[in-house]
Amino acid sequence: MVKNNKKKVLFYLITGLALLSIIYLCLIMVILNKKPQNKKNSPAYSQTRPTNSINSEQETSSPSYPEINVEEWIFQAKKINPFPLSLRTYPINNRHNEQDLYSLAKKLGIDNEIRTEKSNKLTALYTENKKNNKAAMIFFNNDTGSFSYASTEGISQTADSLIKSIYANDASLTLAASYSRRDQPGLKYYEYHRDWQKIGLPVFNAIGILSLPEDRALSSLSLSAKTDDLLPDKNIFQTTDNKDGYTRQTDFNSLTVIKDEQKNSIVGLNSNLKAIDYSKTKTETTISFEEALSRLKTGKYQSLITQPSGQGTPNFEKVYPKNRILAKKAIITDTSLAYLEEPYNGAQSSLMPFYIFKGYADLESGYRVNFIASVKATDTQVLGESTDQITPQGQQQSTVEFPTKTPTPHPSQPSSHPSSSPTVVINKGNCVISDGYEIISTNMLSNIRQIKGLKIGDYSYTELGKTWNNKYYIPEGLLDANSLISALKSAHIFQRSVQDFVRDYLKAVGNQNCAVRASGISPSIFVYDNPHKNITVSVKDTDITYVDPLFQRDKVWLVKTLGQGKLQTTGGVRDFLYYEYSPIKFDQPSTGWIVDKSGVKDFVKGRISSQLRLTEKEVRRTISEIEQAAYHISTDKILVGIIEQKELDKRLPLKISPDMDIYRLHFYVGSADHLDPVNHPRLGAIDRSKPFVFEIGATYQY
């Protein structure tokens, strides 16, 4: 009995220890696998999206777009007067469910053996007959109602009849043009837009008009006119609006129908139109232009977004330190009254009229930015309900004439365009971005920020083109129908199923962890000469990442002096030329100053400016350059040295024509920890009695 009891005790003891070990191991696995929670409640951070049903990786948070505080608004534009006494607000139907998608699929001829795949905001329906190489698919954004469709066989309907079946009560849609593509022989493209005249006002997208050149008036925007701001596209030809060789403007407020002329069937369709519910349209009282301007100046605006006015990809940490910045003055150069599509991928509740204010501001960080601000143009009082019938507004502005539609500015493309083949566009785990025309697979997206949930970023390209800065957006799912058609055509060649294609694409959309920040070092160039002198400034042998103003040709500025240090440039009148370049490793100088990181301003004014006899503007730029470089140094004490002229000329060449004196003052900023006192360099005053160029820059120890 004693022996048996001992055996039982030993058995229970071993069993208990085993159970405890298992529980302990489980707890360790849970702790190790548990992801830390982001507890930040700051508005500079957004909530992460729910986990993708296909891609289990959780998306990381992206900061919101930088906050701008403006001390003073200066109005230098033409007032909108008279203005309409009332304007319509159009409710948008965002109640999209699975039944809506199946109904759409049926109208597009997809009704047999339908398969479904889902990501966070995107649903894909598709059918596939591998034996006959037949397939069709739809990508549908559940929040916005936008979609893309492609089919190997197509639908035997005219473009007009198909659109009427999908948008039965929308009388605002107008055929704007048709065209062909050399890379898709046998296909005809029909481009529809929501007509401005029928709906009552222009329809803008804030990100699009933000990227316009500074001297481009909002009142000049028109779909019917061929303008210099359209990027070339050699594939576009046979256009009915005389725009052969140029990209199409279809990234919002548009619908494109693609027809196979030999089969006489529709094989593709893109739509990013908002689904307006005309039965609930409201007519509201318009506030005066003066009231709108007053609301802007007192901070009662609906939106204010900015972007650096130069070209390329600056580091936002330098432009907007801590994601917010002060502008002492904001200059309003243009105004308009328009409907505004909100620049984000979420559900927009209504299409409302806004007063739009366009202009520029100089930030305390030293950067110049362009801005777009909007103020709601109507009061909440409802004058009456309208019917489904759309008629032009009774009163139009007399001082600003709106044409039929805005051309949307397009980004400068990389030197080699990506193929629309699924083997190139779709790779598992890739990040995808878009300019509204084709999907670009890249790991060089920088400055990712959110505007009301829409992630946008700058595409980092090495060769700066002749277009202005532009934003790419990270799409929530829509693949261009042209790419879908290419994917269907090539699927059997690569022996890939449509299911694999759809799943891979949804995985690519779900992965947002591919951003690489572009960081540049930044000199500023002041040019001093008598008025009306033409000066050429070249930085051809440098890897440039950002410039302001834009180059006239390959890394060359052509400027005219206006006197008092002012320069006439492509971006208007500027005080200096600014560029950023990829980091170059310079030798640490043997002389310099040990400075408190928090005392850069006093150091520049007391040590540098007093010896060189700098102007107030030059002092501000010197402070800005050193502070931006010091941002990368973690110690409280920093070494500020001066890079030797010979080393600068060798590693960072600068050419000026005609010849004149060139002063190049580039600071080296590093950690002063464990440094013995260093000798101070001697600086002589600048000779301002004759023409000269003065370049101020700073780099940091890395």
C-alpha positions, -999 to +999 in steps of 0.1 A: +000+000+000+028+024+009+046+015-023+015+021-044+008+054-027+043+065-035+039+056-071+006+076-073+022+106-057+052+104-081+028+101-110+007+131-100+039+151-094+053+144-128+020+150-145+015+183-127+050+194-136+044+185-172+012+205-173+029+235-157+057+233-183+032+232-211+013+262-197+046+281-192+057+274-227+023+286-241+026+318-221+061+325-234+048+319-270+019+343-264+041+370-250+067+366-278+041+367-305+020+395-291+026+427-310+031+459-290+001+483-292+006+518-304-007+540-276-001+573-293-032+595-295-015+623-313-033+635-345+000+630-362-006+593-363-034+574-379-051+542-368-040+510-385-064+493-409-079+460-399-059+429-408-063+420-445-082+388-450-057+376-475-025+393-463-022+386-425+005+413-421-008+443-402-002+476-418+020+501-400+008+536-390+015+565-413+016+601-401-011+625-411-003+653-435+018+680-418-001+707-399+005+743-411-001+774-389-003+807-408+002+840-389-009+863-418-028+857-450-021+882-479-046+883-507-032+890-542-058+873-564-089+883-582-121+882-562-150+860-573-178+886-577-206+882-585-211+847-572-241+823-575-268+830-549-273+793-544-256+761-553-264+724-553-250+698-529-251+663-543-254+633-519-232+604-527-245+568-524-219+549-503-241+520-494-222+494-515-228+458-505-221+424-520-255+424-538-245+456-556-214+440-568-231+409-581-257+431-598-228+450-615-211+417-624-243+405-641-246+438-662-210+431-672-217+396-683-202+378-653-229+354-640-215+319-642-194+302-615-184+334-599-155+333-575-148+359-548-116+372-531-115+400-506-090+423-491-097+451-466-114+476-490-114+456-522-136+428-535-126+409-566-151+388-586-139+366-614-147+336-636-123+314-655-124+287-681-088+274-684-097+250-712-109+278-735-086+305-721-116+326-712-118+348-681-134+379-667-128+399-635-139+429-615-121+448-588-145+468-567-137+493-540-163+487-513-161+523-499-161+544-530-179+523-555-151+527-581-143+496-601-123+482-629-134+453-652-117+432-679-128+402-700-114+381-727-147+378-745-165+411-735-201+423-738-219+429-770-231+464-763-224+500-773-205+521-748-235+544-743-260+516-737-237+499-711-232+532-692-269+539-692-275+504-677-249+510-649-256+547-642-293+547-651-303+581-636-271+601-642-276+626-670-244+644-663-221+619-680-207+631-714-185+614-739-154+636-739-132+618-764-122+585-779-087+572-788-065+542-795-034+528-779-004+514-798+003+489-770-032+475-773-039+471-810-075+465-820-089+483-789-108+516-789-111+537-757-141+559-750-136+585-722-166+599-703-167+626-676-192+642-654-199+674-673-191+707-654-219+726-671-245+700-664-236+697-628-231+734-623-195+740-614-160+725-621-151+693-603-116+695-588-094+671-568-073+689-542-041+669-547-044+674-585-047+712-584-020+714-557+005+700-582-002+727-608+025+751-618+025+783-597+015+804-627-013+782-639-046+798-632-075+776-620-098+794-645-076+782-674-082+745-666-100+726-694-102+691-707-108+704-742-075+723-745-041+707-751-017+722-726+021+719-719+015+703-686+004+670-701+031+643-700+039+626-733+026+591-740+037+577-774+011+549-771-019+574-773-031+581-809-062+586-830-076+610-804-108+629-812-097+658-791-064+663-809-042+650-781-022+623-798+010+615-779-003+627-745-015+610-714-052+609-707-067+627-677-088+600-661-076+597-625-109+610-610-144+621-622-141+598-652-152+565-668-133+548-696-149+521-718-126+498-738-140+481-769-125+453-790-133+465-825-129+431-842-153+413-817-175+444-815-176+439-777-166+458-746-137+441-729-127+466-703-140+494-681-126+518-655-148+540-633-139+563-605-171+583-606-189+591-574-223+575-573-245+606-569-280+601-556-298+629-576-332+623-558-317+638-526-299+668-542-301+699-520-300+736-530-283+758-505-275+795-500-240+805-511-219+826-487-201+856-501-166+856-513-156+881-485-172+858-459-152+828-473-120+848-472-127+859-436-132+823-426-100+813-442-081+840-423-096+830-390-088+794-394-123+783-402-114+764-434-122+728-443-088+719-456-053+733-460-027+711-477+008+720-489+037+705-508+072+718-514+072+740-545+103+725-560+109+693-580+120+660-566+117+643-532+128+664-502+129+649-467+097+658-450+115+658-416+134+688-428+105+705-445+080+699-417+099+693-384+078+673-360+051+671-387+040+707-381+054+741-391+047+779-390+043+801-420+045+838-411+029+848-444+008+829-469+002+846-503-031+839-520-025+841-558-056+825-572-092+816-563-120+795-577-155+782-569-158+744-576-169+711-564-142+692-546-136+655-546-120+647-513-085+633-518-089+600-500-101+564-505-129+565-479-165+571-485-173+607-494-208+616-482-216+644-507-202+665-535-202+700-521-192+734-535-161+751-521-142+783-524-107+773-534-077+794-525-043+787-542-010+802-533+024+798-516+041+803-483+077+804-469+080+781-439+102+787-409+121+756-419+133+776-449+113+758-476+088+774-499+055+754-503+025+757-525-009+753-508-045+747-516-071+757-490-109+752-492-138+768-475-173+754-478-193+777-501-228+772-487-247+776-455-267+748-441-300+763-449-319+743-476-338+762-502-355+732-517-352+698-532-343+693-568-355+666-592-335+639-610-332+662-640-299+681-641-299+716-655-271+742-655-271+766-626-292+798-631-264+821-621-228+817-630-198+838-621-190+865-646-154+872-636-142+836-639-152+814-669-150+777-662-143+754-692-155+718-693-131+699-671-097+702-653-067+684-667-051+665-639-014+670-636+007+639-638+040+629-621+073+626-639+077+590-648+108+569-642+130+564-672+117+530-680+079+524-678+069+492-660+052+466-680+015+458-674+024+421-675+014+404-643+050+389-640+063+425-636+034+444-620+025+417-595+051+402-573+042+387-539+048+411-511+054+441-534+041+475-527+021+492-554+016+529-560-003+546-588-004+579-607-039+572-619-029+556-651-008+526-645+004+508-614+041+511-606+058+485-585+085+502-564+104+503-532+113+540-536+082+557-523+091+585-498+073+611-477+043+588-471+016+608-453-022+605-450-049+630-460-081+618-444-070+582-448-055+584-483-019+575-483+002+595-507+039+598-513+066+610-536+081+587-562+119+589-560+135+592-594+171+601-601+167+620-634+145+651-628+122+658-656+105+690-667+073+686-647+066+699-613+064+679-581+035+655-579+020+630-555+014+593-561-012+576-541-011+541-526-043+526-540-068+506-519-072+482-547-081+493-582-059+480-609-062+498-642-084+480-667-057+483-693-034+463-670-061+438-664-065+432-701-028+427-704-029+403-675-057+383-690-039+381-724-006+369-709-020+346-682-020+315-703+015+323-716+029+323-681+007+294-670-008+314-642-044+311-631-066+342-627-071+332-591-033+334-585-032+368-602-061+382-581-047+369-549-012+382-556-025+416-564-046+418-533-015+408-513+005+436-530-022+462-522-022+450-485+016+454-481+024+490-472+058+483-456+081+492-485+087+529-482+122+543-483+128+578-471+148+600-495+172+623-477+192+650-493+218+676-483+208+711-492+228+741-504+212+775-512+227+797-540+225+835-539+233+853-571+242+890-570+247+911-602+233+942-619+197+940-632+188+923-664+218+899-665+213+863-677+230+838-655+235+801-660+239+779-629+248+742-634+250+713-610+252+687-638+276+663-621+257+659-589+230+633-580+201+657-573+171+647-553+151+680-551+153+715-566+134+747-561+127+764-585+127+739-614+156+734-638+151+747-674+171+718-687+193+690-675+203+702-640+207+737-652+190+769-641+187+799-664+179+830-644+177+867-649+189+891-622+164+918-611+187+937-587+188+936-549+195+898-551+162+890-567+161+864-595+135+858-622+131+820-625+107+794-639+090+795-605+086+833-604+108+857-584+131+841-559+158+852-535+179+821-540+182+788-558+179+757-537+189+720-543+193+688-524+217+660-533+223+624-523+247+622-493+284+626-501+309+617-475+332+647-468+363+647-446+359+660-411+376+695-410+405+699-386+392+733-375+358+745-364+336+755-334+321+734-306+285+747-303+254+740-283+229+722-305+202+745-292+224+776-297+229+776-335+211+809-341+233+828-316+264+811-331+256+821-366+248+857-357+277+861-333+305+842-351+297+837-388+276+867-398+298+892-380+329+880-399+313+875-433+289+905-430+259+885-442+226+900-451+195+891-431+183+866-457+217+849-458+218+847-420+184+829-420+195+805-447+228+798-428+208+791-396+184+769-415+212+748-432+231+742-400+200+734-379+188+709-406+222+691-405+223+692-367+190+674-366+208+642-375+233+645-346+221+631-313+245+648-290+239+682-272+273+695-283+281+696-320+312+703-341+306+729-368+335+730-393+340+743-428+346+720-457+377+730-478+370+746-512+391+721-531+372+692-517+339+709-525+348+716-561+359+680-566+330+662-550+302+688-555+311+708-587+292+741-593+295+760-626+284+796-632+283+814-665+294+841-671+324+839-648+323+857-615+335+853-579+321+823-562+320+820-524+311+784-513+305+781-475+296+745-467+295+735-430+303+701-417+282+692-386+291+663-364+292+651-328+315+670-304+316+642-278+352+633-268+366+661-289+394+683-276+390+721-282+397+729-319+411+760-336+386+784-351+388+791-388+392+827-399+366+841-422+370+872-444+342+896-454+326+890-488+335+915-514+301+929-525+315+956-548+313+933-579+291+905-592+294+872-572+277+840-562+273+829-526+265+793-518+255+782-483+252+746-474+257+721-446+262+683-444+264+661-414+285+632-400+271+598-409 
